[in-house]
Amino acid sequence: AQSVTQLGSHVSVSEGALVLLRCNYSSSVPPYLFWYVQYPNQGLQLLLKYTSAATLVKGINGFEAEFKKSETSFHLTKPSAHMSDAAEYFCAVSAYSGNTPLVFGKGTRLSVIA
Amino acid sequence: GAGVSQSPSNKVTEKGKDVELRCDPISGHTALYWYRQSLGQGLEFLIYFQGNSAPDKSGLPSDRFSAERTGGSVSTLTIQRTQQEDSAVYLCASTRDRGYEKLFFGSGTQLSVL
C-alpha cells in the first residue's frame, strides 16, 4: 500500500519568502509522485509530477520539487512567495502498475502575508 | 464536454435517505476516480475505474457506498441510508492515460446530510 504524509496542515510565509511544503511518501514499489494545487473555490489542478526521470521536477508558477529516495521525500519549494500562491496543496503518490489509484495526502494550506 | 461534469453541485438530504451522485468524465478518458474531501482530511480515495478492469473499491468506507460506471463513461456514486458523517464534497476525476499526465477534476458535489 502507498501513502503520503504532509507535514504541517497550515504554513504561513511572508510575500517574497521561500515556500517549503513537506511531503514524505511510503511505497513498496518505485513511486510516481505529484503535487496538486487547489485555489479557493476552484478545482484541483496538477502542479508537477515525478515519474522516475529527473529527480528535480519543475512545475507551473515557479514551483519545483525534488525526489529524494534516501529520505522518501518529495518536498515542494518556491524561492519567492507571491500573494497568488495562497491555496491548498496536496501531495499524491501512485505506482505505474496500470491499475493503481492515486492516493493523496491531507493537504497543506499555504497563507501568504503581505 | 470540455471538462469533468458532476451533478448535482449541491445536495441536501435527510439522514437515512439514499443519494446518487453523477459524474460525466472527459470523453475518451479510460480512468475515473471518486474522492471525498472533508475539512482537514484532504482527499480520501473511494473507488477507481480503469477501462474494463474490475474497479478498485478498496477506499469505500462502508457497504452503504457503491459506484458503477456504465459503458465506460458516466459513473454514479450511490450512498444508501446516509449518515451525518457522510457530509463532504464528493469529487470525480478522470484521466486519459495510466501515466497520470493530468488528472482532471470536476467541481464536486457538496453533500449535506441533516
Chai-1 contact restraints between the chains, C-beta under 6 A:
chainA,res_idxA,chainB,res_idxB,connection_type,confidence,min_distance_angstrom,max_distance_angstrom,comment,restraint_id
A,G43,B,F105,contact,1.0,0.0,6.0,A-B,restraint_1
A,G43,B,S107,contact,1.0,0.0,6.0,A-B,restraint_2
A,L44,B,F105,contact,1.0,0.0,6.0,A-B,restraint_3
A,L46,B,K102,contact,1.0,0.0,6.0,A-B,restraint_4
A,G98,B,R98,contact,1.0,0.0,6.0,A-B,restraint_5
A,N99,B,Q50,contact,1.0,0.0,6.0,A-B,restraint_6
A,N99,B,S53,contact,1.0,0.0,6.0,A-B,restraint_7
A,P101,B,F45,contact,1.0,0.0,6.0,A-B,restraint_8
A,P101,B,Y48,contact,1.0,0.0,6.0,A-B,restraint_9
A,P101,B,D56,contact,1.0,0.0,6.0,A-B,restraint_10
A,V103,B,F45,contact,1.0,0.0,6.0,A-B,restraint_11
A,F104,B,G42,contact,1.0,0.0,6.0,A-B,restraint_12
A,F104,B,L43,contact,1.0,0.0,6.0,A-B,restraint_13
A,G105,B,G42,contact,1.0,0.0,6.0,A-B,restraint_14
A,K106,B,G42,contact,1.0,0.0,6.0,A-B,restraint_15
A,G107,B,G42,contact,1.0,0.0,6.0,A-B,restraint_16
